[in-house]
Amino acid sequence: MRYARRRRLEFAALVSAPVIWWVVVLLVPYIIMLMISFYRTQFPFHVPDFQIANYLKIFAESQYVTILLRSLKISIFVSIVTFALAYPLTYFLVFKVRSPRVRTIIYVATIVPLWVSYLLRVYTWKIVLGTEGILNTFLIWVGVVNEPIEVLIYNQFAMVITMAYIFTPFMVMPIYATLEKIPRSLIEGSKDLGVGSIGTFLRITLPLSVPGILVGFTFTFCFSFGDFISPRLVGGPYSNMISNVISTQFGQAMDWPFGSALSMIMLFIVLAVITASDRFERAGRLDLG
Amino acid sequence: MATLDRDLPSGAVRQRPRRRPRSDRDLSYRALAVVTGCVLAFLYAPIATLMIFSFNDNKVMRLPFGDWTLQWYVKAFTNPQLLAAVGNSLIVAVCALAICLAIGIPTALALSRYDFPGKTVFRRLVILPITLPGIITGVSMLSFFSQLGVELSLTTVILGHGTAFAAIVITSVYARLERFDRRIIEASADLGVTPLRTFWKVTLPNIKTSIIGSSLLVFTLSFDEIPVTFFLTGRDNTLPMYIWSAIRRGITPEINAIGTVIIAVSIILIVVSAVILIQPAERRRER
């Protein structure tokens, strides 16, 4: 009897309390944001309403479509660049490095930058790539060029480099995890059957690492898509991303309903990407079964 | 795994036919090693640049180097606004961590121990803040606070961070809880130990490392947080917000100095957490 009551009490404390907390601080704010996205703006206020003009505006005005497409494009580029950097490194660690200690050290070394302030990592690229920056003054000092190269910073190239720099660890981690799990016997077997290194890689290792690659792409894509710091600091005039527009709507523009609508679109895209990659990953896993 | 192969005493492994000529292996090894070296350089050169220039007396960060100096450190540590921002960031990080632990551990326990209606949805909900971009947490909580008529301050920032990062504690503690034997808890209950005492004596020691590890991560992330803080801060600046506005006004070497200090502190934290977290794992593997 007492035991049952205690269990009930425990259940109330351990389940109800967290559920109530998360509903209040998480679900309610999302719902409020959704509500505001249907509101009407009478500058500088927003008035309750139920209309979809804010959503229509995103797709009706070409500047917002351009920004949305640009955000998608930049995020995809960042994912591709991080993949190109992360995959050879991870492959080298898992299959080529013999000493487990060296492997751990290099792996940890690629993850450590995550702990270094995000803002500072963006900022370092500002000082490296700037017109008066390290790279330019270095090139002038060495005599490769006579005048600073202007195209290094304040464009989409600088943005992709900076974000790739920041998000590379997020690509390394999941790929490392999947490569490590590939049974060596499969690779040995393939080689014993006379398949060359490249063939083995293309037919065994690469396909088996697809789940990790997917997770890595999802991470980097979603993080880049939501980043508004790098575009502001190194992106220049034609590099506004959707997150920059959102932050402007909640700041100077004072158009919260439009900002909320944009946030809902962003939320939808990110959730769609995550769900899709989850499905693919699960399908891939079954395939191996 | 590689060492295991080599240590096998049987001749079976050695008798396997030579697979490739050595030069082929060396070539791919070298190429991959070079790429790995380049990636590591790419990851570390900018950080190194920042640290080196914090000791350089060039007012504009450019080559060639000027003289060595500590003046930027002196300037940084005598700048009252910057010090206030550091203080605010510490307050925020400590309080946010307290919230994350206070709510994250019970949530992980609830997810791991109990079945309740809507559990799947609930599990998806609580990890949203780390899956979705920070800006969405920031914007939605801003809307929330403004509907409630709450004025923005460090308190709203703390609540924002607590919400944004609790998922780190939840996922890490949950993973640990799933791995440990539930029968120990049942045994403890059968022996008449109260649930609270069971938690202190049995559960907590088992999830200790995951709590320490995620705490360090939450602390560092909160100390460094921008997207949520950006929307939820009132008049008081946190350190990243201070740096952000300073960078937008123009680059000053002072930022390099404070940045170097932050990096040094983060690295100390990583080493500490590595010693705490990685060692037991390796010891277990060796056993």
HADDOCK unambig.tbl for C-alpha pairs under 7 A between the chains (distance, minus, plus):
assign (segid A and resid 14 and name CA) (segid B and resid 106 and name CA) 5.65 0.50 0.50
assign (segid A and resid 14 and name CA) (segid B and resid 110 and name CA) 5.58 0.50 0.50
assign (segid A and resid 15 and name CA) (segid B and resid 110 and name CA) 5.23 0.50 0.50
assign (segid A and resid 18 and name CA) (segid B and resid 103 and name CA) 6.44 0.50 0.50
assign (segid A and resid 18 and name CA) (segid B and resid 106 and name CA) 6.67 0.50 0.50
assign (segid A and resid 18 and name CA) (segid B and resid 107 and name CA) 5.46 0.50 0.50
assign (segid A and resid 22 and name CA) (segid B and resid 126 and name CA) 6.89 0.50 0.50
assign (segid A and resid 29 and name CA) (segid B and resid 140 and name CA) 5.03 0.50 0.50
assign (segid A and resid 29 and name CA) (segid B and resid 141 and name CA) 5.53 0.50 0.50
assign (segid A and resid 29 and name CA) (segid B and resid 143 and name CA) 6.73 0.50 0.50
assign (segid A and resid 29 and name CA) (segid B and resid 144 and name CA) 4.94 0.50 0.50
assign (segid A and resid 30 and name CA) (segid B and resid 140 and name CA) 5.60 0.50 0.50
assign (segid A and resid 32 and name CA) (segid B and resid 143 and name CA) 6.62 0.50 0.50
assign (segid A and resid 32 and name CA) (segid B and resid 144 and name CA) 6.38 0.50 0.50
assign (segid A and resid 33 and name CA) (segid B and resid 140 and name CA) 5.41 0.50 0.50
assign (segid A and resid 33 and name CA) (segid B and resid 143 and name CA) 6.23 0.50 0.50
assign (segid A and resid 85 and name CA) (segid B and resid 39 and name CA) 6.32 0.50 0.50
assign (segid A and resid 88 and name CA) (segid B and resid 32 and name CA) 6.20 0.50 0.50
assign (segid A and resid 88 and name CA) (segid B and resid 35 and name CA) 6.88 0.50 0.50
assign (segid A and resid 88 and name CA) (segid B and resid 36 and name CA) 6.99 0.50 0.50
assign (segid A and resid 89 and name CA) (segid B and resid 32 and name CA) 6.90 0.50 0.50
assign (segid A and resid 89 and name CA) (segid B and resid 35 and name CA) 6.72 0.50 0.50
assign (segid A and resid 89 and name CA) (segid B and resid 36 and name CA) 4.76 0.50 0.50
assign (segid A and resid 92 and name CA) (segid B and resid 32 and name CA) 5.81 0.50 0.50
assign (segid A and resid 92 and name CA) (segid B and resid 33 and name CA) 6.85 0.50 0.50
assign (segid A and resid 96 and name CA) (segid B and resid 29 and name CA) 6.50 0.50 0.50
assign (segid A and resid 98 and name CA) (segid B and resid 2 and name CA) 6.25 0.50 0.50
assign (segid A and resid 110 and name CA) (segid B and resid 40 and name CA) 6.79 0.50 0.50
assign (segid A and resid 115 and name CA) (segid B and resid 220 and name CA) 6.93 0.50 0.50
assign (segid A and resid 115 and name CA) (segid B and resid 266 and name CA) 6.38 0.50 0.50
assign (segid A and resid 116 and name CA) (segid B and resid 263 and name CA) 5.67 0.50 0.50
assign (segid A and resid 116 and name CA) (segid B and resid 266 and name CA) 6.41 0.50 0.50
assign (segid A and resid 117 and name CA) (segid B and resid 224 and name CA) 5.57 0.50 0.50
assign (segid A and resid 118 and name CA) (segid B and resid 224 and name CA) 6.83 0.50 0.50
assign (segid A and resid 120 and name CA) (segid B and resid 259 and name CA) 6.60 0.50 0.50
assign (segid A and resid 124 and name CA) (segid B and resid 46 and name CA) 5.57 0.50 0.50
assign (segid A and resid 124 and name CA) (segid B and resid 47 and name CA) 6.71 0.50 0.50
assign (segid A and resid 124 and name CA) (segid B and resid 50 and name CA) 6.15 0.50 0.50
assign (segid A and resid 125 and name CA) (segid B and resid 46 and name CA) 6.73 0.50 0.50
assign (segid A and resid 127 and name CA) (segid B and resid 61 and name CA) 6.81 0.50 0.50
assign (segid A and resid 132 and name CA) (segid B and resid 62 and name CA) 6.61 0.50 0.50
assign (segid A and resid 133 and name CA) (segid B and resid 61 and name CA) 6.26 0.50 0.50
assign (segid A and resid 133 and name CA) (segid B and resid 62 and name CA) 5.51 0.50 0.50
assign (segid A and resid 134 and name CA) (segid B and resid 61 and name CA) 6.60 0.50 0.50
assign (segid A and resid 134 and name CA) (segid B and resid 62 and name CA) 4.90 0.50 0.50
assign (segid A and resid 134 and name CA) (segid B and resid 63 and name CA) 6.00 0.50 0.50
assign (segid A and resid 137 and name CA) (segid B and resid 62 and name CA) 5.72 0.50 0.50
assign (segid A and resid 137 and name CA) (segid B and resid 63 and name CA) 5.36 0.50 0.50
assign (segid A and resid 138 and name CA) (segid B and resid 63 and name CA) 5.56 0.50 0.50
assign (segid A and resid 141 and name CA) (segid B and resid 64 and name CA) 6.98 0.50 0.50
assign (segid A and resid 165 and name CA) (segid B and resid 43 and name CA) 6.44 0.50 0.50
assign (segid A and resid 191 and name CA) (segid B and resid 19 and name CA) 7.00 0.50 0.50
assign (segid A and resid 222 and name CA) (segid B and resid 133 and name CA) 6.86 0.50 0.50
assign (segid A and resid 223 and name CA) (segid B and resid 133 and name CA) 6.18 0.50 0.50
assign (segid A and resid 226 and name CA) (segid B and resid 133 and name CA) 4.81 0.50 0.50
assign (segid A and resid 226 and name CA) (segid B and resid 135 and name CA) 6.69 0.50 0.50
assign (segid A and resid 263 and name CA) (segid B and resid 136 and name CA) 6.31 0.50 0.50
assign (segid A and resid 267 and name CA) (segid B and resid 132 and name CA) 6.88 0.50 0.50
assign (segid A and resid 270 and name CA) (segid B and resid 132 and name CA) 6.80 0.50 0.50
